[in-house]
Amino acid sequence: MGDDELRHDPVFLLSRPDEHVIAAGAHRRFDHLGDARTHLRSGDGSAIVGALPFDLRRPCALTAPVEFHRRTGRWRGRQPTGAVAARVTEAHPEPAQHVRRVAHAVATLADPSNGMDKVVLARRLSLESSDPLSPWEFAARLSARDHAGNAFAADLSPAGPDFDGHHLIGSSPEVLVRKDGDVVTCHPLAGSTPRNADPAVDTANGHRLRRSAKDRREHGYVVDALASALAPLCRELDVPAEPTLTTTPTMWHLGTPIRGLITDPDITALDLAAAVHPTPAICGTPTPRARDHILAVEGDRGFYAGAVGWCDSTGDGEWMVSIRCADLGPDGRQLVTWAGGGIVADSVPADELAETSAKFRTVLSALDVAG
Ligand SMILES: C=C(O[C@@H]1C=C(C(=O)O)C=C[C@H]1O)C(=O)O
C-alpha cells in the first residue's frame, strides 16, 4: 500500500486533507458494536478501526489493530500505473426503475398521513475489473483524484463469512463525527447538484443550489437531527443557521459545520458515531420510518451509507459517512458501488437520477469506466 514500514497486513486507511490513519494486523475483531465499545473502555490501549453498516442491527466490521499509525498530511499511497479497465455488469435497479421508485417516494412524502418527510433512495452498480485490483491501489486512485485527498479502505472480514476478504473503499466528503479532546465536530452534507465542465455553468449551478428552497429543506432535516442527537451530550453546541457550499470533483453540496463541547470526558468517537448514525443525509426523517422504506425498496445496503473511521485509546477519532464507495470482493475483480440522494415531497425524479449518476463518477472515474 505504499507504506513499507508496516509489519502486518493493512486492515484500514483513512486519508483526510490534514492527516491520515493507517492500521495493520488484527489483535481482535468485532462484529458487534457494543463489544467494540466495551473493548475501548477496557483500557487495554488498542484503538478500534473499521466500518459500521447502514443498519446497525446488522454485523459491524471493526478491528482492534496491532499497529495504529496517525500521521500528519494526506496519505500518498504508491501511485498505480496503467488503466484498470473495469466495466459495469449490472444495474440494480435499472435507471427507469429508479425514476419510478423516486416518483413513488415523492407521492408517499406528499401525503402527510404517511408521516415521512424525507427518504434517501440509492441505486447500485455491479462491476468487474479485467485484472485483480488491490484495495490499497484502488484507495490510491481515489485519493489522487480528490483535491482534498479524501480516501478510505476498511477490511470487512470481521463482519462474518459473507464479508470475508471484502473491503469497503471510497472517497467520502462527509464527516459524520470527529472528536478531539472535548471538541466534537460534524460536517453534514445534503442538498446536491452536479459539477459542470464549463466554469460559468458550474458557478451558476452552485449559486442555484445555495438558493434552492427544496435543497435547504432537505439539508435542514440533517442539521436538526444532528443538533438533537448532540445537544444532550454537549455543554455548548454551535449550529450555524445557514449552510455553505462544499465541492468535490463531481458534486456541489450544501454543508453545515457543527461544533460542540462534550460534557462526559469518557464518551468516545465510536460512541458518538453510534449516537448520530444513521443521519437523514443517508436515511431520512423520521429515521425509523425512512429506514423501513429503504429496506423495503432496496433491501440490505451492507456497508454503503454506514460509517468508516477510527477511535484511538483516548477516545479521539473520526468517522466518515460511507458514501462514494465500493465493496471490492476477495478476488479483487468483483465490485459493487452505490449512489443515492435525498428525496422530499417536491423532488423531481429525473433530477434525482442525474444526481446519482454524477455521484457514481467518483468511483467510476477511479476505475477508468467511461461515461
Ligand atoms: C447518499 C449519498 O450522498 C448523501 C446525500 C446527499 C443529498 O441527498 O444531497 C448529499 C450528500 C450525502 O449526504 C451518496 O453519495 O450516495
The ligand as a MOL file (V3000), in Angstrom:
LIG
                    3D

  0  0  0     0  0            999 V3000
M  V30 BEGIN CTAB
M  V30 COUNTS 16 16 0 0 0
M  V30 BEGIN ATOM
M  V30 1 C -26.4050 9.2730 -0.3130 0
M  V30 2 C -25.3450 9.9060 -0.8450 0
M  V30 3 O -24.9930 11.1690 -0.5090 0
M  V30 4 C -25.6540 11.8460 0.5450 0
M  V30 5 C -26.8510 12.5530 0.0710 0
M  V30 6 C -26.7830 13.8650 -0.3490 0
M  V30 7 C -28.0030 14.5350 -0.9460 0
M  V30 8 O -29.0690 13.9240 -0.9580 0
M  V30 9 O -27.9100 15.6770 -1.4060 0
M  V30 10 C -25.5910 14.5970 -0.2090 0
M  V30 11 C -24.5170 14.0670 0.4130 0
M  V30 12 C -24.6380 12.7950 1.1360 0
M  V30 13 O -25.0380 13.0490 2.4550 0
M  V30 14 C -24.4480 9.2240 -1.8080 0
M  V30 15 O -23.4600 9.8360 -2.2300 0
M  V30 16 O -24.7100 8.0550 -2.1550 0
M  V30 END ATOM
M  V30 BEGIN BOND
M  V30 1 2 1 2
M  V30 2 1 2 3
M  V30 3 1 2 14
M  V30 4 1 3 4
M  V30 5 1 4 5
M  V30 6 1 4 12
M  V30 7 2 5 6
M  V30 8 1 6 7
M  V30 9 1 6 10
M  V30 10 2 7 8
M  V30 11 1 7 9
M  V30 12 2 10 11
M  V30 13 1 11 12
M  V30 14 1 12 13
M  V30 15 2 14 15
M  V30 16 1 14 16
M  V30 END BOND
M  V30 END CTAB
M  END
